[in-house]
Amino acid sequence: MPNLLSRLKLGRVKPPIRRVLALDAGSRSLKLLLAESDFGRLRILKEELIDLQAEGLVSADETKAHLQETLGDWGRPPVALVLPQHMSISQTVELAQAAEGEVKNLIHDEIVKLSGVSDTRIVYDFVRTQTVANNRQQFWVTLCQEGDVRDRILRLGIEQEDLCEVTTTAGALVNAYRAMRPSSSRAILVHLGAQSTVLVILLAGQAAFVTSFQMGGDFLTRSLARVLACPEERAESIKRDRNVLKGEEACPEFAVVLDGWVAELKRQLNDWFEHNPPLVSEVASFELVASGGGFDQPGMLEYLETEAGLKFHPWPRPSQSEAVCPSKRFEVAFGTALQALGQSTQPISLLPEDYRANWQKRLARQRIESASVVLAMACFLLLAFGTWQNIRGALDRQALDAKVQASEESVRTNNVLSAQLLAQYDDLRPLLARQQFTLDALNTLALLQQSRGNRSFWYALFADQQTYFRAPILSSTNKAAGTNLFAKELLAGFASGPVPVALTNVPPGTRGFIAELCVPEDPETARGILSELVSALNQQPLFARVDLLPDDQRRSLADPKVIIPDRHFALELDLAATEFEQALPLKKPPGRRGSSTPAKTGTHP
């Protein structure tokens, strides 16, 4: 199939493109609905129903002229057109799981099968729907011949207008119903128009079946005229004003005609439910909704309920009073406007490719124009703001100069007082540091006492690092044989990384303590005890680091009577830094104005 049109994706219409005229052109009337979207809030500005016969618009040229006059009076907004349902085909297509880039090609092949033609330009669109089958995906596909769309446009004389959307009667009905009943998941929509009856079945809030048959209001009028042997105009008037189905003016022959319409409707419904057996027992859960001028006939809905068992509900009203609701017989036009304004949950567009390109150009042009206006306004606001800032700065400059001079004098006084305070603090800082070290020593002793618990080890020595490292280094000749081997074995299993090796040339001794302990256990048990002990102490915020002290930094201070030579270890406990270790910096006071020394301002913490 050559030159198949790609599907249309207009997206949500943004301001300033926010007004649209929905055109629902029937055989007896034209329904026009002007709607506007104000930042997502929909408003219906105007509705007009043009009765072609009452207005004397018999020929196509007269209809075109009257429509052009109306468009001119309404400011020639973008037009969204409704395509009669019998001109299109809508169907659910099920495909195997495939990448997004391949979906279009697969649907293209299905379109060829559905259309049954190979030399006709086809315009189509599709949306993804829900499916319960594994490894499958479903799409709702709608297609029609491009020639039918163009003939419809030419017949109405709107080929020179800004055509922004083309959708079907069924698609518009779904959009309008979903806007009124967003929570409804199952419904049967029956639209009785002049030429045909459109049947739409909603499942899970999405269209699942669409069909139409050529039995509409005109068919019923012609049948009544034949039964009463009167002109069609007279029969149409009788059908609107009298109840010819029940009562004194009943016409049994006309009731037979209506029964034929009911039989065709039920046949279409039964065919769909037969193809969906699980839903047969759930028929009562589907809401039966009536729309279209054909249902305005007096006594028709009562006859369908009592004689045909079809209880139709009128077109739903919104649950919220402030919600937008179209007038009666404008449901299709309202759904078309919703889709054109980007407020449809299942949009299906059949706009030909050249009209789509023109509409996108207009969107781009108006967005550029809008951006230019916004940019000009922004520049004006920035210029006005800058001028105001300059005027304000000129008025405040003298006051600021006086405040600066006073601030400089205050800063100099503050710096002098700060220097005196820091000098006094620096005299007290060594004493505070010693007090802090004493407090840390007591806390360390308490933690070491708590760490022993029920473990089988004891502490042989506790000393501060400054004193410990001034003692002579532990001689290797005094160590029992195998001590180094046992210590290396413990260190190899103690840490997850390589064993740290101390540098003998670096003078040891920091702000901290040394704790020597004996663990009279086998290597595996000792390794576990030391690992738990070091890990627990490292989690204490009192210490910056806790680790085993290497053998080459060990000192011989512990009493040999309380140690086991090959089970003797030393822990290096480095305390966390405190605020008393370094003196606070003293800032220079700022210089006076006019001096050669650059001034610095600031305060000490």
C-alpha positions as CSV (number, residue, x, y, z in Angstrom):
1,M,0.0,0.0,0.0
2,P,1.9,3.1,-1.2
3,N,2.2,6.3,0.7
4,L,0.5,5.2,3.9
5,L,0.1,8.2,6.2
6,S,1.9,8.1,9.5
7,R,-0.1,8.4,12.7
8,L,-0.7,11.9,14.1
9,K,0.7,12.9,17.5
10,L,-0.2,16.5,18.2
11,G,0.0,16.3,22.0
12,R,-1.6,18.6,24.4
13,V,-2.3,22.0,22.9
14,K,-0.6,24.8,24.8
15,P,-1.5,28.5,25.0
16,P,-2.0,30.6,22.9
17,I,-3.5,27.8,20.7
18,R,-6.2,27.1,23.2
19,R,-9.5,27.7,21.3
20,V,-11.1,25.3,18.9
21,L,-14.4,25.0,16.9
22,A,-15.8,21.5,16.8
23,L,-17.9,20.8,13.7
24,D,-20.4,17.9,13.7
25,A,-22.0,18.0,10.3
26,G,-25.1,15.8,9.9
27,S,-27.6,15.4,7.1
28,R,-30.2,17.5,8.8
29,S,-28.2,19.9,11.0
30,L,-24.8,21.4,11.7
31,K,-23.7,21.4,15.3
32,L,-21.0,23.9,16.2
33,L,-19.3,24.1,19.6
34,L,-16.6,26.7,20.5
35,A,-14.4,25.6,23.4
36,E,-11.4,27.0,25.1
37,S,-8.7,25.6,27.3
38,D,-7.3,28.0,29.9
39,F,-4.2,26.3,31.3
40,G,-6.0,22.9,31.3
41,R,-9.4,24.3,32.5
42,L,-12.0,23.7,29.8
43,R,-14.8,26.2,29.0
44,I,-17.5,26.0,26.4
45,L,-17.9,29.5,24.9
46,K,-20.7,29.0,22.4
47,E,-22.9,26.3,21.0
48,E,-25.1,26.6,17.9
49,L,-27.3,24.1,16.1
50,I,-28.1,25.0,12.5
51,D,-31.2,23.2,11.1
52,L,-30.5,23.0,7.4
53,Q,-34.1,22.7,6.3
54,A,-35.4,25.4,8.6
55,E,-32.6,27.7,7.4
56,G,-33.4,26.8,3.7
57,L,-29.9,25.5,3.2
58,V,-30.7,22.8,0.6
59,S,-27.7,22.8,-1.6
60,A,-24.1,22.2,-0.7
61,D,-23.1,25.7,-1.8
62,E,-25.7,27.3,0.5
63,T,-24.4,25.2,3.4
64,K,-20.8,26.3,2.6
65,A,-21.7,30.0,2.5
66,H,-23.6,29.9,5.7
67,L,-20.8,28.0,7.5
68,Q,-18.2,30.5,6.2
69,E,-20.3,33.3,7.5
70,T,-20.6,31.7,10.9
71,L,-16.8,31.0,11.1
72,G,-16.2,34.6,10.3
73,D,-18.5,35.8,13.0
74,W,-16.8,33.5,15.5
75,G,-13.3,34.8,14.7
76,R,-12.2,31.8,12.5
77,P,-10.7,29.6,15.2
78,P,-9.0,26.3,14.4
79,V,-11.6,23.7,13.2
80,A,-11.9,20.1,14.5
81,L,-14.1,17.9,12.2
82,V,-16.2,14.9,13.1
83,L,-16.0,12.1,10.5
84,P,-19.2,9.9,10.2
85,Q,-18.5,6.5,11.7
86,H,-19.5,4.5,8.6
87,M,-16.5,6.0,6.8
88,S,-14.0,4.4,9.1
89,I,-13.0,1.0,10.6
90,S,-12.1,0.6,14.2
91,Q,-10.8,-2.7,15.7
92,T,-8.6,-4.1,18.4
93,V,-5.3,-5.5,17.0
94,E,-3.3,-8.0,19.1
95,L,0.4,-8.3,18.4
96,A,3.3,-10.2,19.9
97,Q,5.7,-8.3,22.1
98,A,8.0,-6.2,20.0
99,A,10.2,-3.1,20.4
100,E,8.5,0.3,20.1
101,G,10.3,0.9,16.7
102,E,8.8,-2.3,15.3
103,V,5.2,-1.7,16.5
104,K,4.4,0.8,13.7
105,N,5.5,-1.6,11.0
106,L,3.5,-4.5,12.5
107,I,0.4,-2.3,12.6
108,H,1.1,-1.1,9.1
109,D,0.8,-4.8,8.0
110,E,-2.4,-5.2,9.9
111,I,-3.8,-2.1,8.3
112,V,-3.3,-3.6,4.9
113,K,-5.2,-6.7,5.9
114,L,-8.1,-4.7,7.5
115,S,-8.4,-2.2,4.6
116,G,-8.3,-4.9,1.8
117,V,-6.9,-2.4,-0.7
118,S,-3.5,-1.7,-2.0
119,D,-3.8,1.3,-4.3
120,T,-5.7,3.7,-2.0
121,R,-4.1,6.2,0.4
122,I,-5.1,5.3,3.9
123,V,-4.9,7.5,7.0
124,Y,-4.9,5.7,10.3
125,D,-4.0,6.1,14.0
126,F,-3.6,3.7,17.0
127,V,-3.3,3.7,20.7
128,R,-2.2,1.1,23.1
129,T,-4.8,-0.6,25.3
130,Q,-4.7,-3.0,28.2
131,T,-4.4,-6.7,27.8
132,V,-4.3,-9.7,30.2
133,A,-2.5,-12.1,27.8
134,N,1.2,-12.8,28.5
135,N,3.7,-11.8,25.9
136,R,1.0,-10.0,23.9
137,Q,0.1,-6.4,23.4
138,Q,-3.1,-4.8,22.1
139,F,-3.8,-1.7,20.1
140,W,-7.0,0.1,19.2
141,V,-6.6,0.9,15.5
142,T,-8.8,3.2,13.4
143,L,-8.4,3.8,9.7
144,C,-10.3,5.3,6.7
145,Q,-9.6,6.2,3.1
146,E,-7.9,9.6,2.8
147,G,-10.2,10.4,-0.1
148,D,-13.3,10.2,2.1
149,V,-11.7,12.7,4.6
150,R,-10.8,15.1,1.8
151,D,-14.3,14.8,0.2
152,R,-15.8,15.6,3.6
153,I,-13.6,18.7,4.0
154,L,-14.4,19.9,0.4
155,R,-18.2,19.3,0.9
156,L,-18.1,21.6,3.9
157,G,-15.9,24.2,2.2
158,I,-13.3,24.3,5.0
159,E,-10.3,23.3,3.1
160,Q,-8.7,26.8,3.6
161,E,-9.4,26.9,7.3
162,D,-6.9,25.9,10.0
163,L,-8.0,22.3,10.3
164,C,-6.4,20.9,13.5
165,E,-8.2,17.6,14.1
166,V,-10.3,14.9,12.4
167,T,-11.9,12.2,14.5
168,T,-14.7,9.7,14.3
169,T,-18.1,9.8,15.9
170,A,-17.2,6.9,18.1
171,G,-14.0,8.4,19.2
172,A,-15.7,11.7,20.1
173,L,-18.4,9.8,22.1
174,V,-15.7,8.0,24.1
175,N,-13.9,11.2,24.9
176,A,-17.2,13.0,26.0
177,Y,-18.3,10.0,28.1
178,R,-15.0,9.6,29.8
179,A,-15.1,13.4,30.7
180,M,-18.5,13.0,32.3
181,R,-17.8,9.6,34.0
182,P,-14.1,9.2,34.5
183,S,-14.6,6.4,37.1
184,S,-16.9,4.3,34.8
185,S,-15.1,1.3,33.3
186,R,-17.9,-0.5,31.5
187,A,-20.6,1.1,29.3
188,I,-22.5,0.6,26.0
189,L,-22.9,3.9,24.2
190,V,-25.7,4.0,21.5
191,H,-25.8,7.2,19.4
192,L,-29.0,7.4,17.2
193,G,-28.1,10.0,14.6
194,A,-30.0,11.0,11.5
195,Q,-28.3,8.6,9.0
196,S,-27.0,5.8,11.2
197,T,-26.8,4.3,14.7
198,V,-23.3,4.1,16.2
199,L,-22.6,1.5,18.9
200,V,-19.6,1.7,21.2
201,I,-18.7,-0.7,23.9
202,L,-16.3,0.5,26.6
203,L,-14.3,-2.0,28.6
204,A,-11.8,-1.0,31.3
205,G,-12.5,2.6,30.4
206,Q,-11.4,2.1,26.7
207,A,-13.1,1.4,23.5
208,A,-13.3,-2.3,22.9
209,F,-15.9,-2.5,20.0
210,V,-17.3,0.0,17.5
211,T,-19.8,-0.5,14.8
212,S,-22.5,1.4,13.0
213,F,-25.6,0.4,10.9
214,Q,-27.6,2.5,8.5
215,M,-30.7,2.7,10.6
216,G,-31.1,6.2,12.1
217,G,-33.6,8.9,12.7
218,D,-34.2,9.5,8.9
219,F,-34.9,5.7,8.5
220,L,-37.6,5.9,11.2
221,T,-39.0,9.1,9.7
222,R,-39.3,7.5,6.2
223,S,-40.9,4.4,7.7
224,L,-43.5,6.5,9.6
225,A,-44.2,8.5,6.4
226,R,-44.8,5.3,4.5
227,V,-47.1,3.9,7.2
228,L,-49.1,7.1,7.5
229,A,-48.9,7.8,3.7
230,C,-47.8,11.4,4.3
231,P,-44.7,13.5,3.3
232,E,-41.5,13.0,5.2
233,E,-41.7,16.6,6.6
234,R,-45.1,15.8,8.1
235,A,-43.9,12.4,9.5
236,E,-40.9,14.1,11.1
237,S,-43.2,16.6,12.8
238,I,-45.5,13.9,14.1
239,K,-42.6,11.8,15.3
240,R,-41.3,14.8,17.3
241,D,-44.6,15.9,18.8
242,R,-46.6,12.7,19.3
243,N,-46.2,9.4,21.0
244,V,-46.8,7.0,18.1
245,L,-45.7,4.0,20.1
246,K,-48.2,3.9,23.0
247,G,-51.5,5.4,23.8
248,E,-54.4,6.7,21.7
249,E,-52.1,7.8,18.8
250,A,-50.1,4.6,18.7
251,C,-49.1,3.2,15.3
252,P,-48.5,-0.5,15.6
253,E,-46.9,-0.6,12.1
254,F,-44.3,1.9,13.3
255,A,-43.6,-0.1,16.4
256,V,-42.7,-3.0,14.2
257,V,-40.2,-0.8,12.4
258,L,-38.7,0.2,15.8
259,D,-38.5,-3.5,16.7
260,G,-36.4,-4.1,13.7
261,W,-34.0,-1.5,14.8
262,V,-33.9,-3.1,18.3
263,A,-33.2,-6.5,16.7
264,E,-30.3,-5.2,14.7
265,L,-28.9,-3.5,17.9
266,K,-29.2,-6.7,19.9
267,R,-27.6,-8.7,17.1
268,Q,-24.5,-6.5,17.1
269,L,-24.3,-6.8,20.9
270,N,-24.8,-10.6,20.9
271,D,-22.1,-11.0,18.3
272,W,-19.6,-9.1,20.5
273,F,-20.5,-11.0,23.7
274,E,-20.3,-14.3,21.9
275,H,-16.7,-13.5,21.0
276,N,-16.1,-12.6,24.7
277,P,-17.7,-15.4,26.7
278,P,-16.3,-14.4,30.1
279,L,-18.4,-11.2,29.9
280,V,-21.7,-12.8,29.1
281,S,-22.6,-13.3,32.8
282,E,-21.6,-9.6,33.5
283,V,-23.9,-7.9,31.0
284,A,-25.8,-6.2,33.8
285,S,-22.6,-4.4,34.8
286,F,-22.5,-2.4,31.5
287,E,-24.4,0.9,31.6
288,L,-26.5,1.5,28.6
289,V,-26.3,5.1,27.6
290,A,-28.4,6.9,24.9
291,S,-27.3,9.9,22.9
292,G,-28.4,11.6,19.7
293,G,-31.5,13.4,18.4
294,G,-33.3,10.1,17.5
295,F,-33.9,9.3,21.2
296,D,-35.9,12.6,21.6
297,Q,-39.0,10.9,20.1
298,P,-41.8,10.9,22.8
299,G,-42.3,7.6,24.4
300,M,-39.3,5.9,22.8
301,L,-37.2,5.2,25.8
302,E,-40.2,3.9,27.8
303,Y,-41.1,1.6,24.9
304,L,-37.5,0.3,24.6
305,E,-37.5,-0.5,28.4
306,T,-40.9,-2.2,28.6
307,E,-41.1,-3.9,25.2
308,A,-37.4,-4.6,24.3
309,G,-35.9,-4.9,27.8
310,L,-33.4,-2.2,27.0
311,K,-33.2,0.3,29.9
312,F,-31.3,3.3,28.4
313,H,-29.8,5.9,30.7
314,P,-29.7,9.5,29.5
315,W,-26.4,11.1,28.8
316,P,-24.6,11.5,32.2
317,R,-24.1,14.8,33.9
318,P,-20.9,15.6,35.7
319,S,-20.7,14.8,39.4
320,Q,-19.2,18.2,40.2
321,S,-21.4,21.2,39.6
322,E,-18.5,23.4,38.3
323,A,-17.5,20.8,35.7
324,V,-18.1,21.5,32.0
325,C,-21.1,19.8,30.4
326,P,-22.3,20.2,26.8
327,S,-25.9,20.8,25.9
328,K,-28.2,18.0,24.7
329,R,-27.2,16.7,21.2
330,F,-23.7,18.4,21.4
331,E,-22.1,15.3,23.0
332,V,-20.1,14.4,19.8
333,A,-19.0,18.0,19.2
334,F,-17.9,18.2,22.8
335,G,-15.8,15.0,22.6
336,T,-14.2,16.3,19.4
337,A,-13.2,19.6,21.1
338,L,-11.7,17.6,24.1
339,Q,-9.4,15.7,21.7
340,A,-8.4,18.8,19.8
341,L,-7.5,20.6,23.1
342,G,-5.4,17.6,24.3
343,Q,-7.8,16.5,27.0
344,S,-8.6,13.0,25.7
345,T,-7.3,9.8,27.3
346,Q,-7.6,7.7,24.1
347,P,-7.0,10.1,21.2
348,I,-7.5,8.8,17.6
349,S,-6.7,11.3,14.9
350,L,-7.4,10.9,11.1
351,L,-6.0,14.3,10.0
352,P,-4.3,14.0,6.5
353,E,-0.6,14.6,6.3
354,D,-0.6,18.0,4.6
355,Y,-3.1,19.4,7.0
356,R,-1.1,18.0,9.9
357,A,2.1,19.7,8.6
358,N,0.3,23.0,8.2
359,W,-1.2,22.8,11.7
360,Q,2.2,22.0,13.1
361,K,3.7,25.0,11.3
362,R,1.1,27.3,12.7
363,L,1.7,25.9,16.2
364,A,5.4,26.6,15.8
365,R,4.9,30.1,14.4
366,Q,2.5,31.1,17.2
367,R,4.8,29.6,19.8
368,I,7.7,31.7,18.4
369,E,5.4,34.8,18.4
370,S,4.4,34.1,22.0
371,A,8.0,33.5,23.0
372,S,8.9,36.9,21.4
373,V,6.2,38.7,23.3
374,V,7.3,37.1,26.6
375,L,10.9,37.9,25.8
376,A,10.0,41.6,25.1
377,M,8.0,41.8,28.3
378,A,10.9,40.2,30.2
379,C,13.3,42.7,28.8
380,F,11.0,45.6,29.7
381,L,10.7,44.3,33.2
382,L,14.4,43.9,33.5
383,L,15.0,47.4,32.2
384,A,12.5,48.9,34.6
385,F,13.9,46.9,37.5
386,G,17.5,48.0,36.7
387,T,16.4,51.7,36.5
388,W,14.6,51.4,39.8
389,Q,17.7,49.8,41.3
390,N,19.9,52.6,40.1
391,I,17.6,55.3,41.5
392,R,17.3,53.5,44.8
393,G,21.1,53.1,44.9
394,A,21.6,56.8,44.3
395,L,19.2,57.7,47.1
396,D,20.8,55.3,49.6
397,R,24.5,55.9,48.8
398,Q,25.0,58.8,51.2
399,A,23.3,56.9,54.0
400,L,25.4,53.8,53.3
401,D,28.6,55.8,53.4
402,A,27.8,57.1,56.9
403,K,26.9,53.6,58.0
404,V,30.1,52.2,56.6
405,Q,32.2,54.7,58.5
406,A,30.4,53.9,61.7
407,S,30.8,50.2,61.0
408,E,34.5,50.5,60.5
409,E,34.9,52.2,63.8
410,S,32.9,49.5,65.5
411,V,35.0,46.8,63.8
412,R,38.2,48.4,65.0
413,T,36.9,48.5,68.5
414,N,35.7,45.0,68.3
415,N,39.1,43.7,67.0
416,V,40.9,45.4,69.9
417,L,38.6,43.7,72.4
418,S,38.9,40.4,70.5
419,A,42.7,40.5,70.6
420,Q,42.6,41.1,74.4
421,L,40.1,38.2,74.8
422,L,42.2,35.9,72.7
423,A,45.4,36.7,74.6
424,Q,43.6,35.8,77.9
425,Y,42.3,32.7,76.3
426,D,45.7,31.7,75.0
427,D,47.1,31.9,78.6
428,L,44.3,29.6,79.8
429,R,44.4,27.2,76.9
430,P,47.3,24.9,78.2
431,L,45.4,24.4,81.4
432,L,42.2,23.6,79.6
433,A,44.0,21.2,77.4
434,R,45.5,19.4,80.4
435,Q,42.0,19.2,82.0
436,Q,40.6,17.8,78.8
437,F,43.4,15.2,78.6
438,T,42.7,14.2,82.2
439,L,39.0,13.8,81.4
440,D,39.9,11.7,78.3
441,A,42.2,9.5,80.4
442,L,39.4,8.8,82.9
443,N,36.9,8.0,80.1
444,T,39.5,5.8,78.4
445,L,40.0,3.8,81.6
446,A,36.3,3.4,82.0
447,L,35.9,2.1,78.4
448,L,38.8,-0.3,78.9
449,Q,37.2,-1.6,82.1
450,Q,33.9,-2.1,80.3
451,S,35.6,-3.8,77.3
452,R,37.0,-6.6,79.4
453,G,33.6,-8.0,80.6
454,N,33.7,-11.8,80.7
455,R,36.6,-12.1,78.1
456,S,39.6,-14.1,79.1
457,F,42.3,-11.4,79.0
458,W,43.7,-8.8,81.3
459,Y,45.4,-5.4,80.9
460,A,49.1,-5.4,82.0
461,L,49.9,-1.7,81.4
462,F,48.2,1.7,80.7
463,A,50.3,4.8,79.9
464,D,50.1,8.0,77.9
465,Q,52.0,7.9,74.6
466,Q,54.4,10.7,75.5
467,T,55.6,8.8,78.6
468,Y,55.5,5.4,76.9
469,F,57.6,6.3,73.9
470,R,60.3,7.9,76.1
471,A,61.1,4.5,77.6
472,P,63.7,2.2,76.0
473,I,62.5,-0.1,73.1
474,L,61.7,-3.7,73.9
475,S,64.7,-5.8,73.2
476,S,64.1,-8.7,70.8
477,T,66.5,-10.9,72.7
478,N,64.2,-10.9,75.7
479,K,61.2,-12.2,73.8
480,A,60.5,-15.9,73.8
481,A,60.9,-18.0,70.8
482,G,58.0,-17.9,68.4
483,T,56.6,-14.6,69.7
484,N,57.1,-12.8,66.4
485,L,55.6,-15.7,64.5
486,F,52.5,-15.8,66.7
487,A,52.0,-12.0,66.6
488,K,52.3,-12.0,62.8
489,E,49.7,-14.8,62.5
490,L,47.3,-12.8,64.7
491,L,47.8,-9.6,62.7
492,A,47.3,-11.4,59.4
493,G,43.8,-12.6,60.4
494,F,42.9,-9.5,62.4
495,A,42.7,-6.9,59.7
496,S,40.9,-7.1,56.3
497,G,43.8,-5.3,54.6
498,P,47.6,-5.7,54.8
499,V,49.2,-5.4,58.2
500,P,50.5,-1.9,58.8
501,V,54.3,-1.7,59.3
502,A,55.5,1.2,61.5
503,L,58.4,3.4,60.2
504,T,61.1,3.2,62.8
505,N,62.5,6.6,61.8
506,V,59.3,8.4,62.6
507,P,59.3,9.6,66.2
508,P,56.2,8.0,67.8
509,G,54.0,9.6,70.4
510,T,50.8,11.6,69.8
511,R,47.9,12.7,72.0
512,G,46.7,9.3,73.2
513,F,47.4,6.2,75.3
514,I,49.0,2.8,75.1
515,A,47.3,-0.2,76.6
516,E,49.1,-3.6,76.9
517,L,47.1,-6.8,77.5
518,C,47.6,-10.5,77.7
519,V,45.3,-13.0,75.9
520,P,46.1,-16.5,77.2
521,E,44.2,-18.3,74.4
522,D,45.0,-20.2,71.2
523,P,45.7,-18.1,68.1
524,E,42.2,-18.3,66.6
525,T,40.4,-17.4,69.8
526,A,42.9,-14.6,70.5
527,R,42.4,-13.2,67.0
528,G,38.7,-13.0,67.6
529,I,39.0,-11.3,71.0
530,L,41.5,-8.7,69.6
531,S,39.3,-8.1,66.6
532,E,36.1,-7.5,68.7
533,L,38.0,-5.3,71.1
534,V,39.6,-3.0,68.5
535,S,36.4,-2.8,66.5
536,A,34.4,-1.8,69.6
537,L,36.9,0.9,70.6
538,N,37.1,2.3,67.1
539,Q,33.4,3.0,67.3
540,Q,33.8,5.2,70.3
541,P,33.9,9.0,69.3
542,L,36.5,9.5,72.0
543,F,39.2,7.9,69.7
544,A,40.4,9.0,66.3
545,R,42.1,5.6,65.7
546,V,42.6,2.3,67.6
547,D,45.1,-0.3,66.3
548,L,47.7,-2.8,67.4
549,L,51.1,-1.3,68.1
550,P,53.9,-2.8,65.9
551,D,56.6,-4.8,67.7
552,D,59.4,-2.4,66.7
553,Q,57.7,0.4,68.7
554,R,57.0,-1.6,71.8
555,R,58.6,-0.5,75.1
556,S,59.6,-2.7,78.1
557,L,57.5,-1.0,80.8
558,A,55.1,-3.7,81.9
559,D,56.0,-5.9,84.9
560,P,57.2,-9.3,83.6
561,K,55.3,-11.0,86.4
562,V,51.9,-10.1,85.0
563,I,52.6,-10.9,81.3
564,I,52.9,-14.0,79.2
565,P,55.7,-13.3,76.7
566,D,54.1,-14.9,73.6
567,R,50.5,-13.8,74.5
568,H,51.4,-10.1,75.1
569,F,50.0,-7.3,72.8
570,A,49.9,-3.5,72.8
571,L,47.0,-1.3,71.6
572,E,47.7,2.3,70.4
573,L,44.8,4.5,71.3
574,D,44.9,7.9,69.5
575,L,42.5,10.5,70.9
576,A,40.2,12.6,68.7
577,A,41.2,16.2,68.2
578,T,39.8,18.9,70.5
579,E,39.4,22.7,70.2
580,F,42.2,23.3,72.8
581,E,45.1,21.9,70.7
582,Q,45.7,25.0,68.5
583,A,45.5,28.7,69.3
584,L,42.8,30.8,67.6
585,P,44.2,33.1,64.8
586,L,44.3,36.8,65.6
587,K,43.1,39.1,62.8
588,K,44.6,42.5,62.2
589,P,42.4,45.4,62.8
590,P,41.3,47.3,59.6
591,G,43.1,50.4,58.6
592,R,41.5,53.8,58.5
593,R,40.3,55.5,55.3
594,G,43.1,57.1,53.4
595,S,45.9,55.0,55.0
596,S,48.4,53.1,52.8
597,T,47.7,49.9,54.7
598,P,44.9,47.8,53.2
599,A,42.1,47.3,55.7
600,K,40.5,44.0,56.6
601,T,37.1,43.6,58.2
602,G,35.6,40.7,60.1
603,T,34.9,39.2,63.4
604,H,36.4,36.3,65.3
605,P,34.3,33.3,66.1
